[in-house]
Amino acid sequence: MIEMKILGVDSYKDIVAFDKLCFPADYWKEEDWKELLSDNRATYYALMDRDIIVGDIFTYNWKGENDYLKIMNIAIHPDYRKQGLGYKLMGYAMDEFKASGLDRIAAETRASNVAMQALFKKCDYEFDKAEEDYYSNPSEAGYKYVFTQS
């Protein structure tokens, strides 16, 4: 049975391993995860199948600075894709967004990540702009999306 848990810095090794599994060429470094997970504005939602992370969405609340909720990362274990888990994870970000009092969510994806672009569209995000060379490993444009409170 898959259930959601919020994980913190004490789970960083499992989080790093999951990130490397999902993004083998472009994962975050351990020290980056440790730093971000230690920040009280960050929330790491994990979908767990027993003790295994099978999906995640990592958010950062920029209230008072940029005044938006940022989706920093979203991933689904390769063996669990095409089951609606990405949509479920986006729901946790939406719940956090509604409770935050912010009026905007910001997110981006690689230009080649058609599945993520389709998920953003399904969740009523709007394409904002493309930014050339936004990603590395390999170099690629980033497509930026926003969701605004109506």
C-alpha positions as CSV (number, residue, x, y, z in Angstrom):
1,M,0.0,0.0,0.0
2,I,1.4,3.4,-1.0
3,E,1.1,6.2,1.6
4,M,2.5,9.7,1.9
5,K,5.0,10.7,4.4
6,I,6.9,14.0,4.9
7,L,10.6,13.2,5.2
8,G,13.3,15.4,6.6
9,V,17.0,15.7,6.7
10,D,17.3,12.5,8.7
11,S,16.2,10.7,5.5
12,Y,18.6,12.4,3.1
13,K,20.5,9.3,2.2
14,D,17.3,7.6,0.9
15,I,16.3,10.8,-0.8
16,V,19.7,11.1,-2.6
17,A,19.5,7.5,-3.7
18,F,15.9,8.0,-5.1
19,D,17.1,11.2,-6.8
20,K,20.0,9.4,-8.5
21,L,17.6,6.6,-9.6
22,C,15.2,9.0,-11.2
23,F,17.8,11.5,-12.6
24,P,21.0,9.4,-13.2
25,A,22.8,12.2,-15.1
26,D,21.4,15.3,-13.3
27,Y,20.8,14.6,-9.6
28,W,21.4,16.9,-6.6
29,K,24.4,16.5,-4.4
30,E,24.1,15.2,-0.9
31,E,25.1,18.6,0.6
32,D,22.5,20.4,-1.4
33,W,19.8,18.0,-0.1
34,K,21.0,18.3,3.4
35,E,21.0,22.1,3.3
36,L,17.5,22.3,1.7
37,L,15.9,19.7,3.9
38,S,17.2,21.6,7.0
39,D,15.3,24.7,5.9
40,N,11.9,25.0,7.6
41,R,10.4,26.5,4.4
42,A,11.1,23.2,2.5
43,T,8.7,20.2,2.5
44,Y,9.6,16.8,1.1
45,Y,6.5,14.8,0.4
46,A,7.3,11.1,-0.3
47,L,5.0,8.4,-1.6
48,M,6.2,5.3,0.2
49,D,5.6,1.6,-0.7
50,R,6.6,0.1,2.7
51,D,10.1,1.6,3.3
52,I,10.8,2.5,-0.3
53,I,10.3,6.0,-1.8
54,V,8.3,5.6,-5.0
55,G,7.5,9.2,-5.7
56,D,8.3,12.6,-4.4
57,I,7.5,16.3,-4.7
58,F,9.7,18.8,-3.0
59,T,8.4,22.3,-2.3
60,Y,9.9,25.5,-1.1
61,N,7.8,28.4,0.4
62,W,9.3,31.7,-0.8
63,K,6.7,33.8,1.2
64,G,8.2,37.2,2.1
65,E,11.0,37.0,-0.5
66,N,9.6,36.0,-3.9
67,D,6.0,35.3,-2.7
68,Y,5.4,32.0,-4.4
69,L,5.5,28.3,-3.7
70,K,8.2,26.7,-5.7
71,I,8.1,23.0,-6.9
72,M,11.8,22.2,-6.7
73,N,11.6,18.5,-7.6
74,I,9.0,15.9,-8.6
75,A,9.8,12.3,-9.5
76,I,8.3,8.9,-9.8
77,H,10.2,5.6,-9.5
78,P,10.5,4.1,-13.0
79,D,8.6,1.0,-11.9
80,Y,5.7,3.0,-10.6
81,R,5.1,5.4,-13.5
82,K,1.8,5.7,-15.4
83,Q,-0.3,5.1,-12.3
84,G,-1.4,8.6,-11.5
85,L,1.1,9.2,-8.8
86,G,2.5,12.4,-10.3
87,Y,-1.0,13.8,-10.2
88,K,-1.5,12.7,-6.6
89,L,1.8,14.4,-5.6
90,M,0.7,17.6,-7.3
91,G,-2.3,17.5,-5.1
92,Y,-0.1,17.7,-2.0
93,A,1.6,20.8,-3.4
94,M,-1.8,22.3,-4.1
95,D,-3.0,21.7,-0.6
96,E,0.2,23.4,0.8
97,F,-0.3,26.3,-1.7
98,K,-3.9,26.8,-0.6
99,A,-2.9,26.9,3.1
100,S,0.0,29.2,2.5
101,G,-1.8,32.3,1.5
102,L,0.4,32.7,-1.6
103,D,-1.1,33.5,-5.0
104,R,1.3,31.6,-7.3
105,I,3.2,28.3,-7.7
106,A,6.3,28.3,-9.9
107,A,7.8,25.2,-11.5
108,E,9.9,24.1,-14.4
109,T,10.9,21.1,-16.4
110,R,13.3,20.1,-19.2
111,A,12.1,20.9,-22.7
112,S,12.3,17.2,-23.5
113,N,10.2,16.1,-20.5
114,V,6.8,15.9,-22.3
115,A,5.3,13.8,-19.5
116,M,5.9,16.5,-17.0
117,Q,4.6,19.2,-19.3
118,A,1.4,17.2,-19.8
119,L,1.0,16.9,-16.0
120,F,1.4,20.6,-15.6
121,K,-1.3,21.2,-18.2
122,K,-3.6,18.6,-16.5
123,C,-3.1,20.5,-13.2
124,D,-4.0,23.8,-14.9
125,Y,-0.5,25.3,-14.8
126,E,0.2,27.8,-17.6
127,F,3.3,27.9,-19.7
128,D,5.3,31.0,-18.7
129,K,8.5,30.9,-20.8
130,A,11.4,28.9,-22.1
131,E,14.9,29.6,-20.8
132,E,17.8,28.4,-23.0
133,D,20.5,26.4,-21.3
134,Y,18.6,26.2,-18.0
135,Y,19.7,22.6,-17.3
136,S,23.0,20.9,-17.6
137,N,24.0,17.2,-17.9
138,P,23.0,17.6,-20.7
139,S,22.5,21.2,-21.5
140,E,18.8,21.8,-22.3
141,A,16.2,24.5,-22.2
142,G,13.9,24.8,-19.2
143,Y,10.2,25.3,-19.7
144,K,8.8,27.4,-16.8
145,Y,5.2,27.0,-15.6
146,V,3.0,28.9,-13.2
147,F,-0.3,28.3,-11.4
148,T,-2.0,31.4,-10.2
149,Q,-4.8,31.6,-7.6
150,S,-7.9,32.9,-9.3
